[in-house]
Every structure is written in structure tokens, then in C-alpha cells.
Amino acid sequence: MFALFEEAGKFMTGRILSEAESSSQVELDSGKRVKVKSANTLLKFDKPQPAALMAAAQAKATGIELEMAWEFAPEDEFGFADLARDYFSDNAPLDEQVAMLLALFDAPHYFRRAGKGRFRKAPQEQIQQALAAIEKKKAVQAQIDQWTQELASGQCPASVREQLYKILFKPDKNAPEYKAVVEAAKQTHTAPLVMLKAVGAIANAYQFHWQRFLFEHFPRGTGFPALQAPPITDELPLAAVRAFSVDDSATTEIDDALSIQGLGTGTVTLGIHIAAPGLAITPDSPIDQVARHRLSTVYMPGHKVTMLPDEVVQTYTLQEGRDCPALSLYVTIDEATLAFTGTRTLTERVPIAANLRHDQLDDVLTDAFFDSTDPVPDVSEGTHVALTWAHELRFLHKLAKHLKAQREVVRGKPENFNRPDYTFKLGAPVDADKGPVGDETVLIGTRRRGSPLDLIVAEAMIVANSTWGQLLADTGVPGIYRSQASLAPGVKVRMGTKAQPHAGIGVKCYAWSTSPLRRYTDLVNQWQIIACARHGNLAALKAPFKPKDAALFSIISGFDAAYTAYNQFQNGMERYWTLKHLTQAGITEIEGAVIKDGVVRADTLPLVLGVMGTDGLPRNARVRVKFGAVDDISLDIGGTVVERLDAQISADTGAETTDDSEGDDLEDLGGPIAIAVDMESGEEAPAPTAQSATAD
């Protein structure tokens, strides 16, 4: 005796070995024995053999006209055998009954399943809807098949090109474009990214990286809604200082300026003046909502995406020749010992006498200038404008070296940045709104890390960020802090709302507050600091954000993610232009140093790459590397060691002394050691340490 039964939505047959009241023991053709509930057994028969029965039934099921079967079917619930007798004949044999069962089961748009081999007719209107859906599905599949064939033959359909970044990075796996790409990749035995590049979907590598970034972080574009910068209505006193800023020539968001008073009197007052958009922009205002969404300015060679609209930035930037609203920190200093004797914070209007540009001053304000004891030359016509500030700059440089030495005592080891910062300048004119197109001539220059002007600005900003961080803590006002528990390997810099030591910088606490036009955390902290300056001990009640405010934690989380993504993108773009430079300059070999097995850092370019032939070489071994092929989509380049340039050294000899413990506080100590993601494999690969020429 044989049985036909339903198991997990499938019809199966087998020989009945034994039967009980509620179940049977059935042996399948494969020899496997299963327990079948009596309720699931639909037929019992002696012949034909199960395999022959199913083969005959499946053949006849394909010939059943479902529309006619639906017409024959009764209005009430019915069994498959009953409909087989109505459709075929009153004496429908077993194979025709099973054929009807298979046909009914596979046509849920015509017949609803009622269980145990019983069915009901579906309403006419539902059938029409289902048939329309089936036809649509067939049309979509035909379109997928057509696109698949086009892709496999080397052509890119317009719809696939339009959906390129969504397909690659945030795919809807049910979309026909995605299915066509997947199927074509299978047929051509290539990775989707490689195939799409081969068929011309990715026409420009630079635009690929740029559009990918926009798709992920600025899906609605980089434009701003119509916004008007609110005026600062406070009656602010005019500071009795002449302040100057030091930035790159491309900087438009001038956040900070410095002033010096009292030189030669024994007591010097250092003024650190920060642009004060927080005096006008309020939390939850339209401009704040834009800033909170973007969280930071995004930098890349030849272009940037600002956190705030340019009209807003120009309203609050510390522009030369204006009396600019500012949040000022004044530090009184013993001129002989350079010891701090007091600080005060206030809001005021600060006369900005000059916007100095460090890229124009490197040949004038050299180490020799700052180390010299010669009198400052008289300022006259034709004298460089920087010499107007020579006395102030020399004092600030002396103070900066003193402050750095003090921090190094706290850190327990010196800061020693022995690699340069690289600058990127694009030779062709660039559309200010659209940015580069990707084939411009790139010029890569260097600036020594820790140059005198950099040191002056960095130490002044550290003073402001640490002093204001402590002010917030002392008055019980929450802020956004950066902390690092120790310099031990693997101990990361973290963001939080508690004032904790920052081992990488060597200060008791550290709150980013000096770039409110470029970083949202700084704008938030500025609101809190302004409350301290205005309300003193009552600041905790008056500040926009109160202790344990959930909004602060949300801001920290969002900023940390965005800032990391923006930095990775910047490093990726710098790597792109570095690879472009290799091609443009025809560079095929370069000298470098081994930083670990299989990885070499170039001496004269911001380039880290995987290299064959370094097995067994110690760290810092000097080698000449011959480049392999450049892939500007994956930003990958390999190399092979062709020559060892130095004598044998041990792994510990000449170890690199660069300190990157706080590499991500760009404003203060230099650029990050970042990684770029290989877009094909998802693996992490080293990327250059560099900042674009447009970075502030």
C-alpha cells in the first residue's frame, strides 16, 4: 500500500510500513522513513508505483486550463478528487485526480487552500488583480533578462546607470536593476563593481567617490535652504586690542584670532578671540537645525562642504578690518616666568587688524626668525606685513614652546612629529560650487609639522579648550569633552559629557570650543560657555543644555559618526589625488620605509601601500619600491621591493618617534592616521596621513 501526503507544503509519496490510529510509518523512495499524521494523508493506493504516478500527474497538471477548472468548481468548499471528476470524467483515474491536486495547489490566485486537499474558488475580482500582478511580474522579469544580457555583452542600461550608487551601497534587493546586476555578474564571473566599471557605468573615478559620498551623507545635495543670519543684538563692548588671525589662504571660516597686550611691562595679557555665532544662532532655530544635521565642514583637495551657508559664515567670521563679535579668553601672564596668573572670559566686539596666511609666511617667519635675538627691523613701506606683528609673534612662539614643554611633562614623553603635512593644490580652475571634475593637475607640497606658526595657534587653542572645559566643570554646566585615559597602545580618544584628563594632549580636561563655524560640538560648547560668562554660578540654570541632557548624548553620537566618516572621505580623496599625481608625473618607483610586514610608507608622498618582498625586513628598513598598476576606483596600488637602501638594522633601531596618540584633534596636533576601505573586499587598507590645502 502506498500513500500520498502533504509535508511542509510539498506533496510526497511512499510505501506504508505500518499504520496506527493517528499516524503512519512511511518509507520514501530514498529509503528514508518518516512519520505521517493521518490528517496529512490525502490518498492511499496500491498501484501504480509512486514515482510513475507523480510523473504522469505532473505531465497532466500542466495541461489543465485553470480558468475552465474555476468555472467547473462549485461555489462551496470542495475536494480535488471531486473537481477532477467534474473536469476530466466521472471516472477520473488516480493520475488525473493527483494532477488536479497539483494544479489547484499551484494556482492560489484561482483557488484558496482550505487544507487536507480541499479548496474554495477565489472571487472574480481577486483573480483579475492576481492575473494582472502575474503579468506585471513577467514583464519585470523580461526587463531584468534584457538588462542582464545588455550588461553581460558590455552595455550599461540607462536605468542601471541612474541607480548605480543605490545598487552598490544601499541596494533594494527586490529592485529589477539590482537583480540584473547580480545576475550579469554571475554570468560574467566578475565582481559587480568590476563589471559596472567595464561596461562604462562608472565613467569617472573621482565622480564615483564624490557621488558615493553624497549618496551616503548628502542624498538631497549640498545646497542650503534659504536662510538669513540673525543679527547679534547684544550691546557688546569694544575690546581695546588689535587682533590678528593665522590661517591658510583658502580659509573662509576664520574662527580664531589672537592679541597681545603689555609687552615689556612685566605682565602680558594674551587674548584668544573666537568667532561667536552662538550669540545669535539659538538652539532649534533653522540655522541650528542645518548645522546639527551636517555637524562639521567636510574638507577635500580643491573643495569643501561647509557646515553653515557662506552668507552665515561671512556674518560671523573674524574678517580683517571689522569689529567682530567674539567670545574672548584673556590670560594674564608673568612676562619673566611665563606663568599664568589669571583668566577671564567675556563677550565683546574685537577689532580684527589682520588675517595672516601661513602659506604666505613660511619663507618670512622661519625658525631662524623666531630663534634670532636680533632686533625686529623697522616696519616701512615694502616690509612684509607679518613683521608688523613680529614682537607679538616672537613672544607667542616663546610662550608656545613653554606651554608645549609643560604639557610634555604631564604626558610623560615628548611630542615628536617627524613626518610632514602634505598640501594638495589643483592646478586647473575649479568651479566653486561643483568642485573638481577629477582630471585636474595636482600639486602636492609639504609643510613641516609643528612649524612656528602652527605651534603658536595650536598651543593657544589648547589653552582655550582646556581652560573653558574647566570653566564648564567648575560651574556645573555640562559640555562636550574629549578625553583619553592613557597613552597606552589601543587607548582611544573618547567623547563624553564629563571633564576627564586627556593624556594625549597632557591637560586635565579638553572641550572643543574654538571652531564654532566649522564643528557643531564647538557651537554647542560655545552656548554653554556664554552662559558661564554671563551668569556665573547661575549658569547651570541658564545654559541651553542642562546636566544629564539626553540631547547632548545624541549630539555626541551623531557627531562622532559624521566626523569619522568625513575624515575617512577626506583621506580617501587625498589618496585619489596622490595616485593621480603618480600617473601625471610618470612616477614608477619611490623610496620608503617599512612600517610593518608587507606595508611601506613613501618618503616624499602621502602614500602607504602594500609591497611584496618585505618579508623579514625590520621596521624602518629603507627600500626602493616599484609600483604596480593603479586602480583609482578601489584606490589601490601595489608594489614590489627592487632594492634595499640601508644596512641591516634591528627592529628596534631607529624606531619611528611620531606620536599619534591624539591624531584626530586636527586643529591642535596634526592630521589623523586614517584608513581607507577597499570597496571591493571591504577590508581595511592603510591610507595617507594628510590634510587638504583647503583645511583650516
PyMOL commands that set and color helices and strands:
alter all, ss='L'
color gray80, all
select helices_A, chain A and resi 38-40+50-61+66-72+80-87+94-105+124-152+158-162+164-169+176-188+192-198+205-217+277-279+286-294+310-316+358-360+367-371+385-411+452-474+520-542+550-585+666-669
alter helices_A, ss='H'
color red, helices_A
select strands_A, chain A and resi 2-7+10-19+23-28+33-37+41-45+78-79+111-115+118-121+243-247+256-261+267-275+298-300+303-305+323-334+340-357+421-426+442-447+481-483+494-496+589-596+599-602+608-612+622-631+636-644+675-677+684-686
alter strands_A, ss='S'
color yellow, strands_A
deselect
rebuild
show_as cartoon
